[in-house]
Amino acid sequence: MSTPPANQPPARPRTFRHQRILRIQLDAYDRAIEVLADTVRQKHWPITAAIGIANGGLAPARGISELLHIPSYHVNAKHNPSDAPYTEATGTVTYDLSPLTTRPATSSLGGTVLVVDDICGTGATFATLLPELTAYLGPDVALRTVALCRNTGSVFDPDLWIWTVDDWVWFPWEPTLAAEITIEDLPILSRVRTA
């Protein structure tokens, strides 16, 4: 895993109201993927590939790429010391581009490529990875960022996202939540927020 340059500005903490866990039910998630794919077609087409940021960005990247009929790749990045609710980010993003760089087809990627994550919490993951991906993929590649959620504490706005959140978010691929936790389901939305 690599770390970002020392001159990267510190990320602002995410906003957590500590009132409830915001849950994305499967039907809301499926609709979000459809809306994101439709918006990508309208605003950023043609797209040549999607790159999911593991772990959280893998499912949305695959879902969007299937609807757009484009290849999907991934990179690894870690910003939280654990997946426990309300864990604050470390401020340092570690990453590994080798899953992307070992795929021969990615060296020929051109055009516009989506970089997809589940949430833009502070913005540090996108801010760290974008220059690294640009350097690897080449100066002619345009990167567009996509997230399901953007935390109100983020200093970075993805190009496209669905929900703006102010508390911890639970995604459909995560372990079941404990029964004693207060849960609020995020609504099914049919519009995308843009930077």
Residue, then its C-alpha position, 0 to 999 in steps of 0.5 A: m500500500s502507498t501513502p499520499p504525498a506529505n503535502q496533502p492538506p488534512a481532511r476535514p472531519r466527517t459530520f456525524r449527528h450520532q442520532r441514527i444509522l442511515r440505511i440504504q435499502l436494496d430497492a433504494y440502492d438499485r434505483a440509485i445505480e439506475v439514476l447514476a447510470d442514466t445521468v452518466r449517459q446524459k452528461h458524460w457519455p461516452i465512458t470507456a470504463a469504471i474503476g471501483i474503489a475497494n471495498g465500498g465502491l466495488a458494487p456500485a462500479r459493477g452495477i453502473s458498468e453493467l448498465l452502461h456495458i463498459p468494463s469495470y476495474h478496481v483499486n484498493a484504498k483505505h481511510n478508516p482504521s475499521d468499519a465500525p460505525y462512527t470510526e473517524a478517518t485517519g486523515t491518511v489514505t493508503y492505496d494499492l493500484s496493483p489490481l488496476t496496473t496488472r490488467p493489460a487492458t487498462s494500460s490502453l484506457g482512454g477517454t472518460v473513466l468513472v471513479v466510483d466509491d460508496i461514499c465521499g466522507t471527507g474527500a480525501t480518498f478521491a483527492t488522493l487517488l485522482p492524481e495517481l490514476t491520472a499519472y498512470l492512465g495518461p494525460d488524455v484520460a478524463l476522470r469523473t467521480v461518482a459516489l452514492c453518498r456525500n457527507t456534509g463534512s466533505v471538502f470535495d464534491p464528486d461529479l455525481w452523487i445521490w444522497t447528502v448525509d450527516d450521519w453514518v451510512w449502512f450499505p446493502w452489502e454490509p453485515t446486518l445492523a444490531a437490533e438496538i440501533t436507531i435506523e432511518d431508511l434513506p428515501i428512493l430518489s430519482r435525481v442526481r446531485t452534481a458538483 
